[in-house]
Amino acid sequence: MRRAIAAARSHPFRTLPNPRVGCVILDPAGTVLSVGLHRGAGTPHAEVDALAHAGERARGGTVVVTLEPCNHTGRTGPCAQALLGAGVARVVFAQTDPTRAASGGAATLRAAGVDVEAGLLADEARVLNEHWTFAVERGRPFVTWKYAATLDGRSAAADGGSQWITGPEARHDVHVRRAEADAIVVGTGTVLADDPRLTMRDDDGVPLPYNRQPLRVVVGERPIPADARVLDDAAPTLQVSERDPDAVLATLAAREVSHVWLEGGPVVAGAFLRARLVDEVVGYVAPTLLGAGAPALHEPTVTTLAQAYQLDLLDLSRLGADIRLVARPRQGAR
């Protein structure tokens, strides 16, 4: 199973809105015949990919796969039927498929006489597709709020300047992490103030080696200029004329967005926090003091320490001269 997990993780491109899946097929003697993986929507699923390499040798063998074989016809056919057609004798999978449409593959296989084992290394497999699983189970995208600030919590100077608070290493990390999401969300205020591109690229402006740019999403009721860089043809853009975070996420969920990278300004961030719709915080802190200027967060409903949002720190790393913090809301806390 760990080999199947490694295969799923090895694909350099995002598979969203589909999950990452790996599969290993063994012959009746336990010898590995083939390793398959899913490479994105519309491409063969991991089981079908592995079966294509194993051929007739898969008959009577064992299939080890990170996600329960699907049981429906979508962009591709049902994997449960493909496995039955290949004549495999045993299927071992890690994570049960949480989707209503695709689940049930295990039952189909068992009903046809295939020996099925579920749950092997399920927690490790779930980590592969944390955001996809979250979106399926919660009915909304997982939200990561990213901010960059000085040591005294300023995201811009008093004159409005904010480029660049952090150094090149931190900025590169932002682009890499943008690639892990399928939508980058900002408010109209950020577009009007900074005219950002909201694409993933390296420090020289060269696109990073990923198969597609995330969807750029601008939320808010104010119009933005027709020549704003966020409206260029470098990536798709969606304008959502909403201030309500729940409505924004519902719109994105309908478009199969599983992971939102929230780069909106302090007001947008405050709205998402107030609605308890921030699932992760990634902060980049520069060793700089401004003393004045825009704060990283605007949350007027918090006036005492007792009302503060409590987070658990998961990671603390140094990136060049800057520090990156990764934290998540504390369970049971505000």
C-alpha positions as CSV (number, residue, x, y, z in Angstrom):
1,M,0.0,0.0,0.0
2,R,2.8,2.4,0.7
3,R,4.1,1.8,-2.8
4,A,0.6,2.8,-4.1
5,I,0.6,5.9,-1.9
6,A,4.0,6.8,-3.2
7,A,2.8,6.4,-6.8
8,A,-0.1,8.7,-6.2
9,R,2.1,11.3,-4.6
10,S,4.7,11.1,-7.4
11,H,2.6,12.8,-10.1
12,P,4.0,16.3,-10.5
13,F,0.7,17.8,-11.6
14,R,-2.5,18.5,-9.8
15,T,-5.4,16.1,-10.4
16,L,-8.1,18.4,-9.0
17,P,-11.0,18.3,-9.0
18,N,-10.3,14.5,-8.8
19,P,-8.3,12.9,-6.0
20,R,-4.8,11.6,-6.3
21,V,-4.9,7.8,-6.5
22,G,-2.2,5.1,-6.8
23,C,-2.5,1.4,-7.5
24,V,-0.3,-1.7,-7.5
25,I,-1.2,-5.0,-9.0
26,L,0.4,-8.3,-7.9
27,D,0.1,-11.7,-9.4
28,P,-1.2,-14.7,-7.4
29,A,2.4,-15.4,-6.1
30,G,2.7,-11.8,-4.8
31,T,5.0,-10.4,-7.5
32,V,4.4,-6.8,-8.5
33,L,3.1,-6.7,-12.1
34,S,2.4,-3.0,-12.5
35,V,2.0,0.3,-10.8
36,G,-0.6,2.8,-11.9
37,L,-1.7,6.3,-11.0
38,H,-4.4,8.9,-11.8
39,R,-3.1,11.9,-13.7
40,G,-6.2,14.1,-13.8
41,A,-9.8,14.5,-14.9
42,G,-10.5,12.6,-18.1
43,T,-7.5,10.4,-17.9
44,P,-7.6,6.7,-16.8
45,H,-8.1,6.0,-13.1
46,A,-5.2,4.4,-11.3
47,E,-6.7,0.9,-11.4
48,V,-7.3,1.1,-15.2
49,D,-3.8,2.5,-15.7
50,A,-2.3,-0.4,-13.8
51,L,-4.5,-2.9,-15.5
52,A,-3.3,-1.6,-18.9
53,H,0.3,-2.4,-18.0
54,A,-0.5,-5.8,-16.3
55,G,-2.7,-7.1,-19.1
56,E,-3.8,-10.7,-18.8
57,R,-1.3,-11.3,-16.0
58,A,-3.7,-9.5,-13.6
59,R,-6.2,-12.5,-13.7
60,G,-6.4,-14.1,-10.3
61,G,-4.1,-11.4,-8.8
62,T,-4.4,-8.8,-6.1
63,V,-5.1,-5.1,-6.6
64,V,-3.8,-2.7,-3.9
65,V,-5.3,0.8,-4.3
66,T,-5.3,4.0,-2.2
67,L,-9.0,4.8,-2.7
68,E,-12.1,2.5,-3.0
69,P,-12.6,1.6,-6.7
70,C,-15.3,3.9,-8.1
71,N,-18.7,2.5,-9.0
72,H,-20.0,5.0,-11.5
73,T,-19.6,6.3,-15.0
74,G,-18.3,9.8,-15.1
75,R,-15.6,11.1,-17.5
76,T,-14.4,7.5,-17.4
77,G,-16.0,4.1,-16.7
78,P,-16.4,2.4,-13.3
79,C,-13.2,0.9,-12.0
80,A,-15.1,-1.8,-10.1
81,Q,-16.3,-3.2,-13.4
82,A,-12.9,-2.9,-15.0
83,L,-11.5,-5.0,-12.1
84,L,-14.2,-7.6,-12.5
85,G,-13.5,-7.7,-16.3
86,A,-9.8,-8.3,-15.6
87,G,-10.7,-11.3,-13.4
88,V,-8.8,-10.1,-10.2
89,A,-9.3,-12.3,-7.1
90,R,-8.6,-9.8,-4.4
91,V,-8.8,-6.0,-3.9
92,V,-7.2,-4.1,-0.9
93,F,-8.0,-0.4,-0.6
94,A,-7.1,2.3,2.0
95,Q,-9.7,5.1,2.0
96,T,-13.4,4.6,1.5
97,D,-14.7,6.8,-1.3
98,P,-16.7,9.6,0.4
99,T,-18.6,10.6,-2.7
100,R,-22.2,9.5,-3.1
101,A,-21.9,9.0,-6.9
102,A,-18.7,7.0,-6.9
103,S,-19.0,5.0,-3.7
104,G,-20.1,1.4,-3.6
105,G,-17.3,-0.2,-5.5
106,A,-16.4,-2.5,-2.6
107,A,-19.9,-3.8,-2.4
108,T,-20.1,-4.5,-6.1
109,L,-16.8,-6.4,-6.0
110,R,-17.8,-8.5,-3.0
111,A,-21.2,-9.3,-4.6
112,A,-19.3,-10.7,-7.6
113,G,-17.1,-12.9,-5.4
114,V,-14.0,-10.8,-5.1
115,D,-12.2,-10.8,-1.7
116,V,-12.2,-7.2,-0.6
117,E,-10.2,-5.7,2.3
118,A,-10.8,-2.0,3.3
119,G,-9.0,0.5,5.5
120,L,-5.3,-0.5,5.1
121,L,-3.2,2.6,5.9
122,A,-6.4,4.7,5.5
123,D,-5.1,7.7,7.5
124,E,-2.0,7.9,5.3
125,A,-4.1,7.7,2.1
126,R,-6.5,10.3,3.4
127,V,-3.6,12.8,3.8
128,L,-3.0,12.4,0.0
129,N,-6.4,14.0,-0.6
130,E,-7.1,16.1,2.5
131,H,-8.6,19.0,0.7
132,W,-10.7,16.9,-1.8
133,T,-12.0,14.7,1.1
134,F,-12.8,17.8,3.2
135,A,-14.7,19.4,0.3
136,V,-16.7,16.2,-0.3
137,E,-17.6,15.7,3.3
138,R,-18.3,19.3,4.2
139,G,-19.9,20.4,1.0
140,R,-17.5,23.4,0.7
141,P,-13.9,24.0,-0.2
142,F,-11.0,23.9,2.3
143,V,-9.9,27.5,2.9
144,T,-6.2,28.4,3.5
145,W,-5.7,32.1,4.4
146,K,-2.3,33.4,3.4
147,Y,-0.9,36.7,4.6
148,A,2.5,38.5,4.6
149,A,3.3,40.9,7.4
150,T,6.1,42.7,9.3
151,L,7.0,41.8,12.8
152,D,4.5,44.4,14.1
153,G,1.7,42.9,12.0
154,R,1.6,45.4,9.1
155,S,0.7,44.2,5.6
156,A,1.4,47.5,4.0
157,A,3.1,50.8,4.8
158,A,1.3,54.0,5.6
159,D,1.6,55.1,2.0
160,G,-0.1,51.9,0.8
161,G,3.1,50.2,-0.5
162,S,3.2,46.4,0.1
163,Q,5.8,45.1,-2.5
164,W,7.8,43.5,-1.2
165,I,7.4,42.9,2.5
166,T,8.9,39.4,2.3
167,G,12.0,38.2,0.4
168,P,12.3,36.0,-2.7
169,E,12.4,32.7,-0.9
170,A,9.0,33.4,0.8
171,R,7.5,34.7,-2.4
172,H,8.6,31.5,-4.2
173,D,7.0,29.4,-1.5
174,V,3.8,31.3,-2.0
175,H,3.8,30.3,-5.7
176,V,4.5,26.7,-4.9
177,R,1.6,26.7,-2.4
178,R,-0.7,28.4,-4.8
179,A,-0.2,25.4,-7.0
180,E,-1.7,23.2,-4.4
181,A,-5.0,25.0,-4.6
182,D,-7.5,25.2,-7.4
183,A,-8.7,28.7,-6.7
184,I,-7.0,31.9,-5.5
185,V,-9.5,34.3,-3.9
186,V,-9.1,38.1,-3.3
187,G,-11.4,41.0,-2.7
188,T,-12.0,43.8,-5.1
189,G,-10.1,46.1,-2.7
190,T,-6.9,44.1,-3.3
191,V,-7.3,44.2,-7.0
192,L,-7.9,48.0,-7.0
193,A,-5.0,48.7,-4.6
194,D,-2.3,46.2,-5.9
195,D,-3.4,45.1,-9.4
196,P,-2.1,41.6,-8.7
197,R,-1.7,38.9,-11.4
198,L,-2.6,36.0,-9.0
199,T,-0.8,33.4,-11.1
200,M,1.8,30.9,-10.0
201,R,5.2,31.7,-11.4
202,D,8.8,31.8,-10.3
203,D,10.7,35.0,-9.3
204,D,11.6,35.7,-13.0
205,G,8.0,35.5,-14.1
206,V,8.4,32.1,-15.7
207,P,5.4,29.7,-15.1
208,L,6.1,26.9,-12.7
209,P,5.9,23.4,-14.0
210,Y,2.3,22.6,-13.2
211,N,-0.4,21.5,-15.6
212,R,-2.8,24.5,-15.1
213,Q,-3.1,27.8,-13.3
214,P,-5.6,28.0,-10.4
215,L,-8.9,29.8,-11.0
216,R,-8.6,33.5,-10.0
217,V,-11.6,34.6,-8.0
218,V,-12.4,38.3,-7.2
219,V,-15.2,38.7,-4.6
220,G,-17.1,41.9,-3.8
221,E,-19.6,44.3,-5.3
222,R,-17.2,47.1,-6.5
223,P,-16.3,47.0,-10.2
224,I,-12.7,46.4,-11.2
225,P,-11.0,48.0,-14.3
226,A,-11.3,46.2,-17.6
227,D,-7.5,46.4,-17.9
228,A,-6.8,44.8,-14.5
229,R,-4.1,42.2,-14.7
230,V,-6.3,39.7,-13.0
231,L,-8.5,39.8,-16.2
232,D,-5.7,38.9,-18.6
233,D,-5.5,35.6,-20.4
234,A,-2.8,34.1,-18.1
235,A,-5.4,32.2,-16.1
236,P,-9.1,31.8,-15.9
237,T,-10.9,34.4,-13.7
238,L,-14.3,34.4,-12.0
239,Q,-15.9,37.5,-10.5
240,V,-18.3,36.8,-7.6
241,S,-20.5,39.8,-6.7
242,E,-20.9,38.7,-3.1
243,R,-19.6,39.8,0.3
244,D,-20.9,36.7,2.2
245,P,-18.2,34.1,2.5
246,D,-20.7,31.3,2.6
247,A,-22.2,32.4,-0.7
248,V,-18.7,32.7,-2.2
249,L,-17.8,29.2,-1.2
250,A,-21.1,27.8,-2.4
251,T,-20.4,29.3,-5.8
252,L,-16.9,27.7,-5.9
253,A,-18.2,24.3,-4.6
254,A,-20.6,24.2,-7.6
255,R,-17.5,24.6,-9.8
256,E,-15.8,21.6,-8.1
257,V,-13.3,23.8,-6.3
258,S,-11.8,21.8,-3.4
259,H,-9.1,24.1,-2.0
260,V,-9.2,27.9,-1.8
261,W,-6.0,29.9,-1.3
262,L,-7.4,33.1,0.3
263,E,-5.1,36.1,-0.4
264,G,-7.7,38.7,0.2
265,G,-6.9,41.8,2.2
266,P,-7.5,42.3,6.0
267,V,-11.3,42.9,5.5
268,V,-11.9,39.8,3.4
269,A,-9.8,37.7,5.8
270,G,-11.8,39.1,8.8
271,A,-15.1,38.2,7.1
272,F,-14.0,34.6,6.5
273,L,-12.6,34.2,10.0
274,R,-15.8,35.7,11.5
275,A,-17.8,33.1,9.5
276,R,-15.5,30.4,10.8
277,L,-14.5,29.5,7.3
278,V,-10.7,29.6,7.6
279,D,-9.3,26.1,8.0
280,E,-5.6,26.9,7.8
281,V,-3.4,30.0,8.2
282,V,-0.1,30.3,6.4
283,G,1.7,33.5,7.5
284,Y,4.9,34.9,6.2
285,V,6.6,37.3,8.7
286,A,9.4,39.6,7.7
287,P,12.0,41.0,10.2
288,T,10.8,44.5,9.5
289,L,9.1,47.1,11.6
290,L,6.8,49.8,10.1
291,G,5.0,51.2,13.1
292,A,2.1,52.3,10.9
293,G,0.1,51.1,7.9
294,A,-2.6,48.6,7.1
295,P,-2.8,45.6,9.5
296,A,-2.8,42.0,8.2
297,L,-6.2,41.4,9.7
298,H,-9.2,43.6,10.3
299,E,-11.7,42.0,12.7
300,P,-13.7,44.7,14.6
301,T,-15.7,42.1,16.5
302,V,-12.6,41.0,18.5
303,T,-12.0,43.6,21.3
304,T,-10.6,41.4,24.1
305,L,-8.1,38.6,24.4
306,A,-11.0,36.3,25.4
307,Q,-12.5,36.8,21.9
308,A,-9.3,36.1,20.0
309,Y,-9.1,33.3,17.5
310,Q,-7.1,30.5,18.9
311,L,-4.8,28.5,16.6
312,D,-2.5,25.5,16.9
313,L,0.9,26.0,15.4
314,L,1.7,23.1,13.1
315,D,4.9,24.3,11.4
316,L,7.5,27.0,11.8
317,S,10.2,27.4,9.1
318,R,12.8,29.9,8.0
319,L,12.7,31.0,4.4
320,G,15.6,33.3,3.7
321,A,15.3,36.2,6.1
322,D,11.6,35.5,6.7
323,I,9.6,33.1,8.9
324,R,6.7,31.0,7.6
325,L,4.1,29.8,10.1
326,V,1.4,27.2,9.4
327,A,-1.5,27.0,11.9
328,R,-5.0,25.7,12.1
329,P,-8.0,26.7,14.3
330,R,-7.9,25.0,17.7
331,Q,-10.6,22.4,18.1
332,G,-13.4,23.8,20.4
333,A,-11.9,27.3,20.3
334,R,-13.4,30.3,18.6
